[in-house]
Amino acid sequence: MLKEINVEYKTLYATRRSYASVMSFGGENLEDIQKVMGHSKGSKITEKHYIDPRILKLEHDKLNAQKQQDIFNMMIEVENESSQSKSA
């Protein structure tokens, strides 16, 4: 599926910083991002180490970020489906 859209495979863990930044600049609530990332509410770890303003400098980058978020969500769905079929 990733080959079809010319995206290099990366593990989900390798995309954590991009995911947190994309979610933040996409308007997601910081507490929700912390919950998804496994960080405690109010933790500075998320902002200090995971949300990087350099990822989204231009409006064009924000549109690309939405596409990346869609791809990430698709990867999670595939991973979940794969896990469910293995345990069935």
Secondary structure, DSSP 4 states (H G I P E B T S, - for coil): -TGGGT-----TGGGHHHHHHHHHHTT--HHHHHHHHTPPTT-SHIIIII--GGG--SHHHHHHHHHHHHHHHHHHHHHHHHHHHHH-
